[in-house]
Amino acid sequence: MLFSSFTLLAAFHIAVLNAQATTEEKTETALQPIDKPAGLPNVEWGILKIDPASRENLCQRQIAYCSNNCGGPSEAPKNFCNATTMAWGCGCSRKTPDFTPFLWPVVQAECSGKAQECQMICNTDKIHPSTCAATCNAYYQCGTDKAPQSYLQTQNPSDSPSYNGPPKSINTNPNGSGGVASNTTQSSDANLIQIKPLYYFITFTSAAFFNW
């Protein structure tokens, strides 16, 4: 009995360490945007320029995307998209949302809109239009890990997102510990918190057997 108890404790300890390693790995797989290149046009386009009907449709896709990743609507207790502000959030009850950050529908739509606006500005460049266009393509690599960081993700539906650059309250670590990756970090921490009580119970049980 004593051997079995210690074996169970060792196995569970390894599982906890693996969970922590997975958490660290997932928080490292966020966006890696490039710095703004010289000559990049000043793009002031914001996602709210999308018409209301299209924003509603985009939010429906965003919510479905989160739900599918979590394993169904009942597994996604935090799943919202505010079509008025385009603030969004996703959190699963049994796992960490693990879709690639730059592929979320709202994130892609924001990047694509800014990329198109950048190209439109270049069309008015009478001196170096091709160079301007190449600069836009180099910066707005939508759908890749080099896409510009999005800051539309919020904690609550009523929170105001940031449309141009990070808000002051968000960590701007280029590895993505803020912005799109924030739900990933919080969900992983929550999973580890749920594991701890069982870990302590097994530790106490092992000590009791040892003393017995």
ZIUR-V834455 format. One line per field, one symbol per residue. ss: DSSP state (2 for helix, 1 for strand, 0 for the rest). phi: phi as a letter, one per 20 degrees, with the letter a starting at -180 (. if undefined). psi: psi as a letter, one per 20 degrees, with the letter a starting at -180 (. if undefined). Layout:
BEGIN
ss = ???
phi = ???
psi = ???
END
This chain:
BEGIN
ss = 02222222222222222222222222200000000000000000002220022222222222222222220022200111100000011110000000002220222222222222222222000000222222222220000000000000100000000000000000000000002222222222222222222222222222222220
phi = .fffffffffffffffffffffgffffeeefcfeffffnfgeedfcfffffgffffffffffffffffffopgfecfdbbbeffdmfbbbbeedbegcffgfdfgffffffffffffffffffefedcffffffffffeeefncfefgfdcefcfcfefefdecnfffedfegffnfdmfeffffffffffffffggfffffffffffffff
psi = ggghghggggghghgghhhhhgghghiikaqmqrqpqpjpqopjpqiiipqgghhgghhghgghggghhhjrhijmhnnqooigikqrqppqhirppjqpgjipggggggggghgghghhhhhioigmhhgghhgghhgmmqjrijqqpqkiprhqhiqprphnrqrhippkpiikiachighggghghhhhhhhgghghghgggghghgh.
END
